[in-house]
Amino acid sequence: MPSSPSPKATEDRVYTELYEAICERQLLPDTKLGEALLADHFGVSRTIIRQVLQRLAGDGLVRQEPHRGAFVARITLAEARQIYAAWRLVEATIIREVTPTMTSAQLQALRNLIAQERQACEQADYPLLTRLSSQFHMALAALSQNKYLGQFLRELIPLTALAYFYDVKNMPLCRKDEHSQILDCIEAGEAEQAVAIAEQHLDGIEAALDASASLDPQISLVDRLRLRQPSLSP
Ligand SMILES: [Zn+2]
């Protein structure tokens, strides 16, 4: 018999599941995150669920309201635009910094991530694509020698999942393969060209924000969690 996972490992698993479900926009802003429901769904104690919700609140992804419980956080369209404005600036600085020092192993790791994105595009798996596209930018940020810049983007980018609302199918992610174009320019040492494409790319995503899009409130929290394929084995 395999030994049962430690409470910390169990907490990490549930945290990762919920974190990814929010970043994939499977759990939409304002979804109520009921402790009892989640404890039941994941087969863990409510104590673990409370700890996980606390961590997600620390990430800015969950909002805790006195006497009402926890909800997936939401940001306004204006806040989403501010995030993209900040992201564009930091992205440009990171690209300029990493272009001269990028190793072939680092390039290969980023190309592998893009290959997974292509596969998600082909399979029309838009939730997965949403998460992988963010991961591309966070992986690029992680290569920065300035750990604060990397940390800043790793905190900032997941928050874009909380904006109402994106038309992922019509984003330029699949059609133009801009991540590959950015990486090609970095590989060729053309930092300014890479910055220009990255700015266009983020402009395109920002333009896909649609304040008038409505959400589908019919699907319950548990159904939404069941619909997504867990990325980690328990
Ligand atoms: Zn991107």
Boltz pocket constraint, residues with backbone or C-beta under 6 A from the ligand:
constraints:
  - pocket:
      binder: B
      contacts: [[A, 133], [A, 134], [A, 136], [A, 137], [A, 179], [A, 201]]
      max_distance: 6.0
